[in-house]
């Protein structure tokens, strides 16, 4: 028996009220199968679904799911089922779940599936328990079956970032697609730029102390000699030939 979802209060009302802004570049473009006039528009809807789930950082041909695309085109599955298939795919697991802790992964999924930022620190804690007890597939199913998802996207609309424009601000929040998919803990494990064997800032003093100094100076001298020779040789060829006799 799975643990019930812990309670958390919606700390922001921005996504829970109707907007009255004039449509502009920061307003989301809605893709839905409810009123698709032409079959060619299905390509745009599928692209929007990939962009929403994988974002621009992971838009690779190898991440495409041809079987799911075929089922969506033929009407065998809904847009909601297509989003579910992308979120539980091996590519999404490898690029997002395997490279983050549960809290960061929950935040990513709330952004991409529910279209909003997390309310508070209690929300990722609550959903991380669901992720730990029900696994990735069960966690994605729980998100897609929430009343929040049904009220905003139903089963025929691709999720999108809801209401980026905030009150009394001329510009909206940063799009989720531009937010790094790695958490700080994973980022800190990545190789850091080093100078030789010492991890110190690159300054003139550290460069002169490094073992790479002689190599760099030799390369610089070689480059200067090459430039000088390429400049002087054409001029030397124009000098009058002086006979030794």
JOGI-V548456 format. One record per helix or strand of 2 or more residues. SS is the DSSP state (alpha for helix, beta for strand). FROM is the first residue (numbers start at 1). TO is the last residue. Records with the same first field share a line. If there is no record, write none. Layout:
SS->FROM-TO ; FROM-TO
//
This chain:
alpha->14-16 ; 41-54 ; 56-58 ; 61-63 ; 66-73 ; 79-87 ; 90-97 ; 102-114 ; 121-144 ; 147-152 ; 176-178 ; 184-187 ; 204-209 ; 213-237
//
